Amino acid sequence: KYLQEDDLTQECKELLSCLPREKGWVVSHFYQYQGFWHSSRQLQGVIACQQHFQAQDTDILLVTTPKSGTTWLKAILFAIKNRTHYPDMNRHPLLANNPHDLVPFLELKLYVDKQVPNLTFFTSPRLFATHLPFSSLPKSVTCSASKLVYLCRNPMDTFVSLHHFANKLRPPSLGPNILEDVFDMFCRGVCLYGPFWDHVLGYWKESLEKPQKVLFLKYEEMKEEPTIHLKRLAEFMGCPFSQEEETLGVVDEMSRLCSFDNLSSLEVNKNGKLSSGEENKAFFRRGVIAWQQHFQAQDIDILLVTTPKSGTTWLKAI
Ligand code: A3P
C-alpha cells in the first residue's frame, strides 16, 4: 500500500515535482530526497515522521535497509523486550501476529499518509522500526538518548531478496522486472532507501563513534550465532538476560521462537495479511546466506565493482 502513488497531498506533489526521479521497481517512479530514493507515498510518511516524531530517551529503534532481515529482528527485539510479560513461549504474541504488526515502522505505518499518530498507548521502552538513513532521521532521535539497532546484510542477498519482493508487489499487468535492469539500478544506488552503501556507512560510522547509541549487527553473523547476538542485544537494550534465564534456556528458546523455520511455518505468516495489504508470507522466502551459491559460478567479479570509498574494504572482508 505504501508504494501506491494515489492520494498524495498537494504539498507532497509540489515537492515531488522538484526532486530528481528515476524509474521505480514497483510503482512508476523513485524520488531522491536528502540523497536517498523513495516512492512517492513513502516519502510523505518520511516527511511527516521527520516533522512530528518525538523520540524519548528510552526508545529503541530498529533500523535496516529493506530485505536485510527486518522481520526477524522485529521478532527478536519484541521477544527480548516483552519477555517478562510473556514468559510462556507456547502462548506468545509472535505465534499469532506477524512481527510487522507488533513493531510498527515509523514512516511506513505510523506516519504514512501524513498521519500524526497517537503514540500514548506505547509503553516505555517504546519499540519502533524504520528504514530511514541516518542523515534523514528525525532530529529528536539523534538528539535524545534513544538507542538504534542497525541490521545490515550482504548486498548480494539483499539485492536478490529485494528483486523477488518487488516482483511480488508489482501489478501483474506490468510483469516481473528484468534482473539485469534492476541489478544495474541497485549498483547505481537506485533502489528503495538506496544507495545501499551510503545507508550502511551512515550507521557504521555512527556505531564507531557512539557505540552506546548504535549497535551495528550483521545478518550473517546473527545466522551463525543467534544466541550470542540475542545476549548482545538484550545487554544493549538495557535488559540483559540473568544467569537464571540462561540456565533455564530462555535465550535458546527465544532464538527458536524467532527462527525462520518457526515463524514461516505459522498459520498467521502463511495465510495472514498486514493492515497495509501485503501478504505476510512475502516476508519469508528462504532466509539463508545464499550469495556464494548465487554468484560464485557466474558473476563473482561483481563483488569487486563498487564506487570508490563506498565500503569496498569492508565488503572484501565479508
Ligand atoms: P530472503 O528473501 O533472502 O529469503 P525483511 O524482513 O527486511 O523484509 O527481509 C526479508 C528477508 O529476511 C527474506 O530473505 C526473508 O526470508 C528473511 N527472513 C525473514 N524471517 C527470517 C528469520 N526469522 N530468520 C532469518 N531470515 C529471515
Residues whose N, C-alpha, C, O or C-beta is under 5 A from the ligand:
A	BS01	A3P	T65 P66 K67 S68 G69 T70 T71 W72 D157 S161 C258 S259 F260 L263 F283 F284 R285 R286 G287 V288
